[in-house]
Amino acid sequence: MALTPSTMVSLGTQALDFDLLDVVSEKKVSLLSSSKRLGLLVMFICRHCPYVKHLEKQLAQLGKDYANSDIGIVAVSSNDAEKYPEDHPTKLKEMAKTLSFSFPFFYDESQSAAKSYQAACTPDFFLLNADRKVVYRGQFDESRPGNSSPITGKDLRAAMDALIAGGKIDFEQKPSLGCNIKWKLGSEPEYF
């Protein structure tokens, strides 16, 4: 495990769409089809990472708390499942069911979605506005495995609440921190 921060892609970056495997329905679905009137939260997570495990219950709660909002939510796992079998789609499906995710969980086998978003770690969060442009990228909150900070999601929730209220996200956006995305051999992106 290599401790890795978010790349902090430029705000205003246009998000691209990808057809990805929904691990629960086992069908290919458009990533951006989960967008709602105000936008979409794209979370890059996986099953085996201790940083994701640390807050996985709060990710599930976030989905429930914002289910009736005008922001859609999706999770994406882009790890090489051949080398990391805990991140295979069948295991991701188990995770989604065990945690009662209320949002789609996609598997990015080609890793093209992760590269497009310049995702670097798990977890890595990207909040898109109605124009599908990045308005927030960064951490869930200050909590990490082994520190005493409570898991609140305050940074991400503040960004989502600001987008819902029609206001600007005008606070400092801090990088997320977690395990590096497990790239397939020879496919590491150039942004590292």
DOLUMVO-677392 format. One record per residue (C-alpha): x, z, y negated; residue in one letter. Coordinates in Angstrom, 1 decimal, m for minus. Each point is the difference from the previous one (the first is absolute). Example, Ala and Ser with C-alpha at 12.3 -4.5 7.8 and 13.67 -1.06 7.14 Angstrom:
# DOLUMVO-677392
+--------+--------+--------+-----+
!      u !      w !      v ! res !
+--------+--------+--------+-----+
!   12.3 !    7.8 !    4.5 !   a !
!    1.4 !   m0.7 !   m3.4 !   s !
+--------+--------+--------+-----+
END
This chain:
# DOLUMVO-677392
+--------+--------+--------+-----+
!      u !      w !      v ! res !
+--------+--------+--------+-----+
!    0.0 !    0.0 !    0.0 !   m !
!    1.4 !   m1.1 !   m3.3 !   a !
!   m1.5 !    1.9 !   m3.0 !   l !
!   m1.2 !   m2.7 !   m2.3 !   t !
!   m1.8 !   m0.1 !   m3.4 !   p !
!   m2.6 !   m2.5 !   m1.2 !   s !
!    1.5 !   m3.1 !   m1.6 !   t !
!   m2.4 !    0.5 !   m3.0 !   m !
!   m1.1 !   m3.6 !   m0.2 !   v !
!   m0.8 !   m1.1 !   m3.6 !   s !
!   m3.4 !    1.0 !   m1.3 !   l !
!   m2.2 !   m3.0 !   m0.4 !   g !
!    1.4 !   m1.7 !    3.2 !   t !
!   m2.7 !   m2.2 !    1.5 !   q !
!   m1.0 !    1.0 !    3.5 !   a !
!   m0.2 !   m2.7 !    2.7 !   l !
!   m2.5 !   m0.1 !    2.8 !   d !
!    0.9 !    0.0 !    3.7 !   f !
!   m2.1 !   m0.3 !    3.2 !   d !
!    1.0 !    3.1 !    2.0 !   l !
!   m1.1 !    1.6 !    3.3 !   l !
!   m2.5 !    2.8 !   m0.6 !   d !
!    1.2 !    2.4 !    2.8 !   v !
!   m3.5 !    1.5 !    0.5 !   v !
!   m2.1 !   m3.2 !    0.2 !   s !
!    3.0 !   m1.9 !    1.5 !   e !
!   m0.9 !   m3.0 !   m2.3 !   k !
!    1.9 !   m1.8 !   m2.7 !   k !
!   m1.3 !    1.0 !   m3.4 !   v !
!    1.0 !   m0.9 !   m3.5 !   s !
!    1.9 !    2.9 !   m1.6 !   l !
!   m1.6 !   m0.4 !   m3.3 !   l !
!   m3.5 !   m0.3 !    1.4 !   s !
!   m0.3 !    3.8 !   m0.3 !   s !
!    0.3 !   m0.3 !   m3.8 !   s !
!   m2.8 !    1.5 !   m2.0 !   k !
!   m1.2 !   m0.6 !   m3.5 !   r !
!    2.9 !    2.0 !   m1.7 !   l !
!    2.8 !   m0.7 !    2.5 !   g !
!    1.7 !    0.9 !    3.2 !   l !
!    2.5 !    2.7 !    1.2 !   l !
!    2.5 !   m1.4 !    2.5 !   v !
!    1.8 !    2.7 !    2.0 !   m !
!    3.0 !   m0.9 !    2.1 !   f !
!    0.1 !    2.7 !    2.8 !   i !
!    0.9 !    0.3 !    3.6 !   c !
!   m0.6 !    2.4 !    2.9 !   r !
!    3.5 !    1.4 !    0.8 !   h !
!    1.4 !    0.8 !   m3.5 !   c !
!    0.2 !    3.7 !   m0.8 !   p !
!   m0.8 !   m0.7 !   m3.6 !   y !
!   m3.2 !   m1.7 !    0.9 !   v !
!   m0.8 !    2.7 !    2.6 !   k !
!    0.5 !    2.6 !   m2.7 !   h !
!   m3.0 !   m1.4 !   m2.0 !   l !
!   m2.0 !   m2.0 !    2.5 !   e !
!   m3.0 !    2.4 !   m0.2 !   k !
!    0.0 !   m0.3 !   m3.8 !   q !
!    0.1 !   m3.8 !    0.3 !   l !
!   m3.1 !    0.2 !    2.2 !   a !
!   m1.6 !    2.3 !   m2.6 !   q !
!    0.9 !   m2.3 !   m2.8 !   l !
!   m1.9 !   m2.8 !    1.8 !   g !
!   m3.1 !    2.2 !    0.3 !   k !
!    0.2 !    1.2 !   m3.6 !   d !
!    0.2 !   m3.5 !   m1.4 !   y !
!   m2.3 !   m1.7 !    2.5 !   a !
!   m2.8 !   m0.4 !   m2.5 !   n !
!    2.2 !   m0.9 !   m2.9 !   s !
!    0.6 !   m3.5 !   m1.4 !   d !
!    3.6 !    0.0 !    1.5 !   i !
!    0.5 !   m1.3 !    3.5 !   g !
!    2.7 !    1.6 !    2.3 !   i !
!    2.1 !   m1.5 !    2.8 !   v !
!    3.0 !    1.1 !    2.0 !   a !
!    2.6 !   m2.3 !    1.4 !   v !
!    2.7 !    0.6 !    2.5 !   s !
!    2.9 !   m2.5 !   m0.1 !   s !
!    2.5 !    1.7 !    2.3 !   n !
!    1.6 !   m1.9 !    2.9 !   d !
!   m2.3 !    1.2 !    2.9 !   a !
!    2.4 !   m1.4 !    2.6 !   e !
!    2.7 !    2.5 !   m1.1 !   k !
!   m2.4 !    2.7 !   m1.1 !   y !
!   m2.8 !    0.0 !    2.7 !   p !
!   m1.8 !    2.9 !   m1.8 !   e !
!   m0.8 !   m2.6 !   m2.7 !   d !
!   m1.5 !   m2.5 !    2.4 !   h !
!   m3.6 !   m1.0 !   m0.9 !   p !
!   m1.5 !    1.9 !    2.9 !   t !
!    1.7 !    3.2 !   m1.2 !   k !
!   m1.1 !   m0.7 !   m3.6 !   l !
!   m3.5 !   m0.4 !    1.3 !   k !
!    0.2 !    3.5 !    1.6 !   e !
!    1.3 !    1.4 !   m3.3 !   m !
!   m2.8 !   m1.6 !   m2.0 !   a !
!   m2.6 !    1.5 !    2.5 !   k !
!    1.6 !    3.4 !    0.3 !   t !
!    0.2 !    0.4 !   m3.8 !   l !
!   m3.4 !   m1.7 !   m0.5 !   s !
!    1.3 !   m2.5 !   m2.6 !   f !
!   m2.9 !   m1.3 !   m2.0 !   s !
!    2.1 !   m3.0 !   m1.1 !   f !
!    1.5 !   m3.0 !    1.9 !   p !
!    3.4 !    0.4 !    1.5 !   f !
!    1.9 !   m3.2 !    0.4 !   f !
!    3.1 !   m1.0 !    2.0 !   y !
!    2.4 !   m2.3 !   m1.9 !   d !
!    1.8 !   m1.5 !    3.0 !   e !
!    1.9 !   m2.7 !   m2.1 !   s !
!    0.9 !    2.7 !   m2.6 !   q !
!   m0.9 !   m2.6 !   m2.7 !   s !
!   m2.5 !    2.3 !   m1.7 !   a !
!    2.6 !    2.8 !   m0.3 !   a !
!    2.5 !   m2.5 !   m1.4 !   k !
!   m2.5 !   m1.4 !   m2.5 !   s !
!   m0.8 !    3.5 !   m1.3 !   y !
!    3.7 !    0.9 !    0.1 !   q !
!   m1.0 !    3.0 !    2.1 !   a !
!    3.1 !    2.0 !    1.0 !   a !
!   m1.2 !    3.2 !    1.6 !   c !
!   m2.8 !    1.8 !    1.8 !   t !
!   m2.0 !    1.1 !   m1.8 !   p !
!    0.0 !   m2.5 !   m2.9 !   d !
!   m3.0 !   m0.3 !   m2.2 !   f !
!   m1.2 !   m3.0 !   m2.1 !   f !
!   m3.1 !    0.2 !   m2.2 !   l !
!   m1.4 !   m3.3 !   m1.1 !   l !
!   m2.5 !   m0.6 !   m2.8 !   n !
!   m2.9 !   m2.5 !    0.1 !   a !
!    2.4 !   m2.8 !   m0.7 !   d !
!    2.0 !    1.0 !    3.0 !   r !
!    3.0 !    1.0 !   m2.1 !   k !
!    2.1 !    3.1 !    0.7 !   v !
!   m0.9 !    2.8 !   m2.4 !   v !
!    1.5 !    2.9 !    1.9 !   y !
!    2.7 !    0.2 !    2.6 !   r !
!    1.7 !    3.2 !    1.1 !   g !
!   m0.5 !    3.3 !    1.5 !   q !
!   m3.1 !    1.8 !    1.4 !   f !
!    1.3 !    3.3 !   m1.5 !   d !
!    3.1 !    2.1 !   m0.1 !   e !
!   m0.5 !    1.4 !    3.5 !   s !
!    2.5 !   m0.9 !    2.7 !   r !
!    0.7 !    1.4 !    3.5 !   p !
!    1.9 !    3.3 !   m0.5 !   g !
!   m0.8 !    0.6 !   m3.6 !   n !
!   m2.6 !    2.5 !   m1.2 !   s !
!   m2.0 !   m2.3 !   m2.2 !   s !
!   m3.7 !   m0.2 !    1.1 !   p !
!   m1.3 !   m3.4 !    1.2 !   i !
!   m2.5 !   m0.9 !   m2.7 !   t !
!    0.4 !   m3.7 !   m0.6 !   g !
!    0.0 !    0.8 !   m3.8 !   k !
!    2.1 !   m3.0 !   m1.1 !   d !
!   m2.0 !   m2.6 !    2.0 !   l !
!   m3.3 !    1.6 !   m0.7 !   r !
!    0.7 !    0.1 !   m3.8 !   a !
!    0.8 !   m3.7 !    0.1 !   a !
!   m3.2 !   m0.8 !    2.0 !   m !
!   m2.1 !    2.2 !   m2.3 !   d !
!    1.5 !   m1.7 !   m3.1 !   a !
!   m0.8 !   m3.5 !    1.4 !   l !
!   m3.6 !    1.2 !    0.8 !   i !
!   m0.4 !    1.4 !   m3.5 !   a !
!    1.3 !   m3.2 !   m1.6 !   g !
!    3.0 !    1.6 !   m1.5 !   g !
!    3.6 !   m0.8 !    0.1 !   k !
!    2.3 !    1.6 !    2.6 !   i !
!    2.4 !    1.4 !   m2.6 !   d !
!    1.9 !    2.7 !    1.8 !   f !
!    3.5 !   m0.4 !    1.5 !   e !
!   m0.3 !   m1.7 !    3.4 !   q !
!    2.5 !    1.5 !    2.5 !   k !
!    1.2 !   m1.8 !    3.1 !   p !
!   m1.4 !    1.0 !    3.4 !   s !
!    2.6 !    1.1 !    2.5 !   l !
!    0.0 !   m0.3 !    3.7 !   g !
!    1.4 !   m1.8 !    3.1 !   c !
!    1.1 !   m3.5 !   m0.6 !   n !
!   m2.2 !   m2.8 !    1.3 !   i !
!    1.3 !   m1.0 !    3.4 !   k !
!    0.9 !   m3.6 !   m0.5 !   w !
!    0.4 !   m2.5 !    2.8 !   k !
!    3.6 !   m0.9 !    0.7 !   l !
!    1.2 !   m2.5 !   m2.6 !   g !
!   m3.2 !    0.2 !   m2.1 !   s !
!    1.0 !    2.7 !   m2.5 !   e !
!   m1.2 !   m1.0 !   m3.4 !   p !
!    2.3 !   m1.0 !   m2.9 !   e !
!   m1.3 !    2.7 !   m2.3 !   y !
!    2.1 !    2.7 !    1.8 !   f !
+--------+--------+--------+-----+
END
